[in-house]
Amino acid sequence: MSSPTSLSISALAKRLDGEASEVWAVHDRALDMKAAGEDVILLCVGDPDFPTPEPIFYQALAAMKRDRTHYSPAQGELGLRQAVAELESKTSPHPCSADDVVIFPGGTNALYSVFSCICDLGDEVIVPDPMYVGYCGVLDAVGVNAVPVPLLVQENFAVDIAAIKAAVTDKTKAVIVNTPGNPCGNMMSKEELAELAAFTREKGIWLISDEVYSMITFKQRHVSLRAAAAELDNVIMVDGLSKSHAMSGWRIGWVVAPSTLVPHLTNLAGASVFGCPQFIQDAAAFALRHDDFYVAQMREEYKKRRDYLVERINQMPGVSCVSPDAGMFVMMYTGEVSEGGQAFAERLLDEAGVSVVPGAGFGDVTANYVRITLAQPISVLTKAMDRMALMLGAPKAQIAR
C-alpha cells in the first residue's frame, strides 16, 4: 500500500504555527488547576465581569422576533453604521457618514481586515511596546513585520512621538497607536495625535488608532484620532462594544476609514465573514444611542477597583504600580522581588493561587511587570491582594482587611 500524498499547508497558516507566546501559559495552567478543584483566583483576561445591560439584550431578542436573522450587507446594517457615524460626528469637527463605516465581528477582525487591505507581505508596521497581545497574531497572519517603539515608562507609558518618527523607513506602511492603551492605560493628547497624523500624512503612510477602551477613562475624556487630525485621508479608527458595553461575546466592532479604503474593506468583509448578524447589529445600534447610564456605572466601578488595587499594591514590599488613566488593567512592577514578570507570575500562582499575566508577552518594556485585570469585583480583588501580600511578607495589618 502506497504512503499517503503529503498535502500542502499555506504559508499563512505556517506563520501562525510558531511557538506560542508564554503570555498565556500561566493563565492556561491556572485554568487547569481550577478545573481540578484548586482554589485559584483568575486576574488575567480583560473580559468584563458585568452582564450586558438588559435593555440591549431585549433589543436583540425583539429583533430576532422581527425575523432579523438573515443575511446582512457586507458593509454592515445601515442603522448601526448611522449610529457609529452619529457618535463620531458628536466628538469630531469632521462630519462622519454611514458610508465611512464598515462593521466587523469584533475589533480584532476589524484590525486584521485593515492590515490585509493596506499591507503586503514583508511590509513594516510601527507598534507601541508594550502592545495589545492580539496584534501579534494579526500581523503574523498578514505577514507584516512589527517594528516596536518603546513607550516612555517614566511618563506613565506615554507614547514617544520622536521615536515613532525615527522608526519610519521606506518599508513602513502604517503606524498603529492604541489610546487608551492596553495593557498600560496610557492616553494620547489631542496635540500628540494631531502631530502624528500630520507627520504620517506627509510621509504617505497610514495612521491607525485602536480606541476600544475609549469609554473607560478615569482622568480625562478620550480624544479620538478623527477629532485631532486636521486631514483624514490617511486616518483609520477602530472601535467596538466588547469592553465599554460588556459585549465581548457579541462580536461587534467597526472601522471608520477614508472613502479610498472603505470599498476594499467591504469587499474583504463580503469575501470572509459575509456580514454580521442582523439582530446583533440592531442591538448594537440601540446600545450606542442609549448607553450613557450603563457605561457610566461600569466606568465608576472600574475606577473604584483601580484605586483599590493601586493602594494595596503600593503598600506591599518590593512591588509598585502607577495609577492608569484608563482601561481595565493595572501594570505592577516586580523587578525588585523577581527576575522578571514571568517568574513572579509563576510563583504567585504556585504559592498564592493567583493568576496574572506576565508583562513580557506585551513587549520588552514590561518584562519586569505583570498585568492585573480590573474585571473582578473588589471582594475578589481583596482576597487576591491578601494572598499576594502574605506571599511578599507584608505586615499583618496590611493583610487582615
N, C-alpha and C positions, 0 to 999 in steps of 0.2 A: 504494500500500500504506500503510495507516494505521500511525502510530507505536505502539509497544507501550504499554500502560497502565502508569503509574507505580504500582508495588506498595508497600505500606506497610512500614515498619520500626518496630519497637516503640520506645517511649521508653526502656525498659530497655537495649536494645541500643545506642541512641544515647548513653546515659550512659557507655558504655564505649568510645565512638569518639573520645574526646578525644586530644590529642597524648600519645603515650607518654612516660612519665617517662624522664628521662635516666639513671635509676638503673642500667639495664642496657645503656646504649649502649656503654660501654667494654667490657663483657663480650662483647656481640654482635660488636664489631669484633675482639676478641681471638680469638673462635671462628673468624671468617673468616680471620684471619692464620694461625691454627694449621692450619686446613683447607688453606691454601695452602702449607703446609710450613715455616712460620716457627717458630722456637724460642720458644714462648710458655708462660709458667707461669701457670696459672689459680688465683687465690686469691679467687674471688668467691662461689661458690654454697655454701650450707650443706647440702650433701648428703654424709652420712658416707661416708668412703672405705673403711670397713670392710665386709666381706661380712656379710650377715645370718647370725647364728650357725647352724651346720649343724643342730643339733637342731630349730630352728624350721623350717628348710627341709624336713627329713624328716617333721615333723609334718604340714605341708601336703601333701606327697606321699602320706603314708599316708591322709590324709583324702580325697584325690582317689580313691585306690584303693578307699576305702569308699563311693564314689559320692556324696560330699558336694559335689556340683557342680550343685545345683538351687536353686530359689528359697529365699530366706531371709526370715524375718519382717521387716517394715519396721522394727521397733524394734531388731532385731538378735538374733542367736542367744542363747538363754538362757545357754549355757555361757560365752560371752565377757562378757555382762552381769554374770554372777555373779563372774567373775574381776576385773572392774573394781570391783564392789561390795566384794569382799574386800579389795582394795588400799586403797580409800578408807576402809573401816572400820578398818583397821590404823593409819592415820595420823590419824584424827579421833575426837573424843569423840562425834560424831554417827554412829549406825549408818547404813550405806548399804545399800540393797536393789537387787536387779537391776531392780526396777520404776522406779528413779530414773535409769536409764542408757539412753541411745539411741546406737546405733552409726551412724557415718557413714564414707564413703570419704575419710578424711583430716581433719586438723584444720581446713583452710581451708573445706571443705564444711560441717563442723560449725559454724563461725563464721557462714558465710553463712546456714545454716538457722536459727541462733539469732536473728540480726538480722532475718531475714524474718518470724519469728514474734512478735517483740516490738516492731518498729518500723513506722511508716507513713512514706510519702513526706514529706520535709521535716523529720522529727524530728532531734534532735541526739544525738550520742554523744560523750562526752568520751574522748579518746585521749591516750596519752603522746606526747611529742615529744622524742626520736625514737621512731618506732614501727616495728613489723614492716611491711615494704612491702606485704605481701599484704592488709593491712587496707584499703588504698586501693581496690582493685578490688571487694572485698566490699561496702564501704559505698557506693561509687558504684552498684553493681548494684541494691542495695536502695533507693537514693535517699535515703540518710541524710547529713546534714551532719556531718562530723567537726569537733570542737572540740578543737584540740591544746592540751595543757598541758605546758609545758617541764619536763623533768627537771632536777634540780639538778646541773649539770656539776661543780661544785667538790666535791660529795659523792659522786663516783663514779657520777653519773647516778641518784641516788636519786629516788624519787617524792615530789613536793611535795603532800602531803595538803591543806594550806591552799589551794593554788592550785586543786586539783580542786574543793574545796568552793565556792570563789568563782566557778568557771566554770559552776555549775549554774544553769539557767534553767527557765522553765515549759515549754520545748520539750525539755528533757533527758529521754531515755527510758532511757539506760544510761550507765554508766562501764565502760570496759574497762581492766584492768591486765594486764601481761604480766610474770609473775615465775616463773622467771628471765627477764630481758628480752632481746629481740633488737632492736637489734644490740649493746647495751652490756653485757650480762651482769650487770645490776643485780638485786638480790633484795630483796623486801619482807619486813619482820619480821612476826611474829605480831601485835604490837601495832598496827602500821600497818594491816594487813589488817582487824583487828577494829574499829579506829576507822572505817575507810572503810565497812565492812559495816554498822555501826550507823547511820552518817550517811545512807547511801543508802536504807536501810530506812525511816528516819524520813521521808525525802523522797519515798518511794514510787517509787523508780527502781531499775532492775536493776543489779547489780554482776556483771560477767563477769570471770573470771580465766583467762587463757590460760597454761597450765602445761606446754607441750610440751617445755620444757627441764628439767623437774623432776628428772630423774635425772642431769643433767650439772652437778653443783655441785662446787666446789673448797674453799670456805672453811667452809661450814656446811651442814647438811641443809636441804633445801627445806621450807617450811611452806605447806601448801595453804590456800586460802581457806576450804574447808569445815572445816578444823581450827581456824581462827582465829575464824570468825564465831560469835556467840552464837546467832543465829537464821538459818535457811537459806531462808526463803520468798522472798527476792529474790536468792539467790545461784546463779550458774551457773558451772560449771567445765568447761573444755575441755582435753582432753589427747589424746595419741596416741603411736604407736610409731615414727614416722619417724626421729626423732633418737636417742632413747635406745637403740633396738634395731637401728639401721641398716636400717630397713624402709621407707624413703621411697617406694619403688615399690610397696609392698604396699597402700598407701592404706587405712589403718585409723586412725580417730580416734573420739572419743566425747564425749558431753555428759552431765554429771551435773547434774540440774536438779530443781526442786520439782515436786510432783505436778500443780500447776496448768499447768505448761508442757509436761510430757512428752507428753501426748496430741497437742498441736499439732505438736511436733517429729516425732512418729511419723507423723502424717498427712502432713507435708511430705516426710518420707523416703519414704513409700509412693508419693506422687504424683510424686516426682522421680527418685530413684535406685533405688527398688523393691528395696531390700535390698542388702547387700554379700555377696560370695561366701562360701559356707559354709566351704570348705576354708581360706580365709584367716582367717576368724574363729576356726576351731578352732586354727590355728597361733598366732594372737594370744593366745588364752586360755592356751595352753601357755607362751608367752613370758612372760606376766605372772606365772605361777606358778613358773617355773624360770629366772629371768633374773639372779640375783644375781651369779654368777661372770662372765658375759659383759658385763653392764653395768659392773661394777667395772673390768674390763680396759680397756674403751673410755674410761671416765671418767679412769682413771690416765694413759692415753696422751694424752688431750686436755689434761690438766694439764701433762704434760711439754712438749707443744707450746706451750701458753700461756706457760709460764715461759721457754722458749727465745725466743719471739717478743718478749716484753716486755723481756728482757735485751738482745737485739740492737737493737731499735728505740730504746731509751733510750740506747744508745751512739752513735747516729748524730747528726750535726749537724742541728739545725733541726726535728727531728720528735720526738714523745714519745707515750707512752701510759701509762695506768694499768692495773693488773692486774685483769681482770674476775673477779668472784666465781663466775661460772657461764657456761654456754653454749658456743658453738662459734666465737666471733669475738673479735677484738681491734680496738678503735677507736683509730686513730692520728691524732694532731693534726698538721696540715700547715700551719697558719696562718702560720708563720714563714718558710716556703720557697715558698709558693704563694698565689695569690689565692683559692684555695678548693680543696675536695677534688676537684671535677670537673677542674679544671686539672691538679692533681697527678696524678690517676689517668690522664689522657690522656698526660701527659709520661712517667709511669712505664712505660706500655705502649709508647710510641714509642721511648724511649731505652733501656729496660732489658728490654723484653719480658715485663713482669709485669703481670697484670691484677688490679685490686682494685675495690671498689665505692665510688663517691663517696658521702659521708655525706649530702649534700643530699637524696638520694632517700628518706631516712628521716625528715627533718624539718629545720626551720631551725636547731635547736640544734647539729646536727652538720654544718653546711655546710662547715666547715673541717676535716673529718675524712674519712678513708677507712676502710672496713671490710675486715678481712683474715680470711679463714676459717682455722680450725684443721683443716679436712678435707683435709689433705695431710700426708704423713709428714715427719719432721724433715729427712730428706735433701733433699726438695724445698723445704721452707721455708728451709733453709740456702742453697741456690742462689739463691732469690728474694731473701733478705736481702743476700747478697753483691752481687747486681746493684743493689739499691736503694742500698746503702752506697756503691758505686762512683759511682752517679749523683749522690749527695749530697756526694761529695768526702770521704768518711770516710778516716781514716788507713789505710794498707795493712794494719796489724796487725789492724784490725777486719774486714778482708775475707778475707784468706787464712786460713781456718779449716779 
